[in-house]
Amino acid sequence: MDTRTESLKDCAVSGRRPGAVSFRSLLMRLARNPESRLTHALAGVIGQRWRLHGLHRLPLYGLDTATTRRLLAQHFPGAEWLPDLWLDTPEDFVEAIEIDDVVTLLADHRTQADEDNLWLSHAVATACVGADHLWQDMDLPDRSMLSALMHDHFTTLAVRNTQDMKWKKFLYLQLCERADIRVCKSPSCGACTDYVACFGPEE
């Protein structure tokens, strides 16, 4: 086995966390294209899910074992050998009843209708169940990388965010508009008392 996979294997066999080295870092060591924002996004979300739930859990909502192994083999060759990937559903997925709608929204706006962008749709939707800003839940270095990722891979959706709304709030607003649900208290964002919550800094 490639020496780069030994740390990941040790975590899987022993059940321990990787300590100071994150699962994201371990995946990035295996990355086929480490400069790609797509690679960083997938590694970030998968790493976060493994950190929270362990290496034996399927990390991305809606992707089965075979698909997950194919994703790992494509982007992080050597990681796909993981011995077990359980099919049970983490509690935070059960509670996020809107997650299928987020996947559909993103998939409908893929810049290219290929498997990589579909996987990214599932990764972004998975990160949406987190409690922090979306770029943080995706374990990206900053918000600007998330914005570039959205414009590259979901162009027709991203261009609607003309006021640079926080991405997680923006995605959920799009779901409400799709369902013809009015959730905002004010007729315009500038007049709304929750303006900072939607458009404030994300540091």
N, C-alpha and C positions, 0 to 999 in steps of 0.2 A: 504493500500500500504506500502511496505517496506520503512522504513525511509530513506534508502540509495537512493531511487528514487525521493525523494521529491525535491531536488535541480534541477534535470533534468526536472522534471514536471513543476516546477516554471518557468524555462527558456522557456519551450515550450509554456506555457499558456501566459506568459507575453511578450514573444518576446525579452527579455533582454539577454545580454551575461552574462556568469557566473562570470565576474570580475576576481579577482586574481586566482580563481580556474578554470582550463581549462576544456573544454568538455572532453578531454582525461582523466583527473583526475576523473571526474564524472563517466565515463565509467569504469575506473579501479576499482572504489569502488564496482561496480556490477560484476566484472569479475569472471567467474567460475574458471578460471585457471590463476591467476594473475602472476605466475612465468613464463608463457610461452612466448617466443619471438613472436609467432604468435599472441597472445592476445595483446601484446604491439604494434605490427605493425597495427593490425586492429583498436585498440583504437586510435592510433596516427593519422592515415589517416582519419578515420571517424571524429575524434575530430577537425582536421584541416579544413575539409570541412564544418562542422557545424559552426565553428568559422567564416569562410569566407562568408558563404551563408545562415546560419540560420538552425535551427533544422527541419524545414519543408521540406528541400530539400533532395532528395535522395543523400546520400554521396558518393557512389562508382559508378563509370562509368560502365554502362552495367548491373547493377543489379536492377531488378524491385522492386516494393513495397513488394510483398509477399516474395521474396528472401531476401530482406534487413531485414524484420521483423524476418525471420527464422534465419539469421545470428546473429541478436541482441539477440534473445531468446537463441541461442546456447552458445554464448560467454559472453553476458552481460545481463543475465536474469533480467527482470524488465524494460529494455529499449525498448522492442519491442512494448509497448503499445502506443508509440507516436501517437497522434491523426491524424496527416496528414503527408503524405510524398508525395510531389508534383512530378509530372512526367516531369516537364519542364527541359530543359537542360541548365545548366549554360554556360555563354559565353566562359569560358576557355575550356570547353569540345568541343564546336562547332569549335573553332580555332585549336584544337589539332587533325588534321586529321589522324595522325599516331597512335592514342591511341588504336584502334582495333588491329593493328598489334602488339603492345606491349603486349596486353592481350594474343593474340594467341601465341606469342613467349614464354611467361612465362608458359602458360597452356601446351604447347607442351613439356616443360621440367620439369613438376611437378615430384617431387620425388615419390609421391603417387598420383594416379589419383582419388582423393576424392574431396568432396565439399569444405572442408576447404582450400585446396591448390588452388582450382579454385577461391575461394573468395579472397585469398591472391594475386593471379594473378591480379585480378581487382583492389585491393587496391594499389599494387605497380604501376600499370599502371596509376591509378588516380593520385598518387603522382608525377609521371613523368611530369605532366603539370605544376608543381610548378616552381618557379624561383630560388630556392636554391639547395644545394646538396641534393641528394635523401634522405639520412638519416634525414636531417633537414625537408624536406617536408613530411616525414613520422612521424615527431615528436618523433624520437627515441633518446635515450640519447647520442649515439655516433655512429661513423661509424662502429666500431667493431661489434655492435649488428646487423647492416644491413648485414655485410659480413657473420656472422654466420647464419643469417636467410636465405640468398641466398644459402649458401652451404647446409643447412638442407632441404630446401623446393624445390630448383631448382638445384639440384646437378650437373646434366650433363651440364647445362648452366654455373654455377658458376666456374666449374673447367677450363673453357676456359679463364677465366680472370687471366691468369698466371702472368701478370705484375702488378696486383693490380690497374688496371685502375679505375677511378672514375665510380661508378656503373651506373649512368644515361648515361654517355657517352658510357660506355661499351654496355648497352642495345641498344642504337641507332646505334652503330657500327654493332651490330649483325643484326639489321634490314637491314642495307645497304648491308651487306654481303649476306643476304638471297636474296636480290633483285639484287645481282651482280652489285652493284653500288660502284665505287671507290671514296671515299670522302677525303682520307688523301693525303696531299701534298707530303709526303716523302715515300720512299720505306720501311723504317723501323722507328719505334717509336723513337729510340734513336737519330736518325738524324733529327728529325722533330723540327721545331721552335715552334710548339704548344705543346711541350712535357709537360710543366708545367700545361697547361690548362687541359690536360687529366690525368696527373699522380701526380700533385702537391698536397700539403696537403689540407684537407677538413675541417679544424677547423674554 
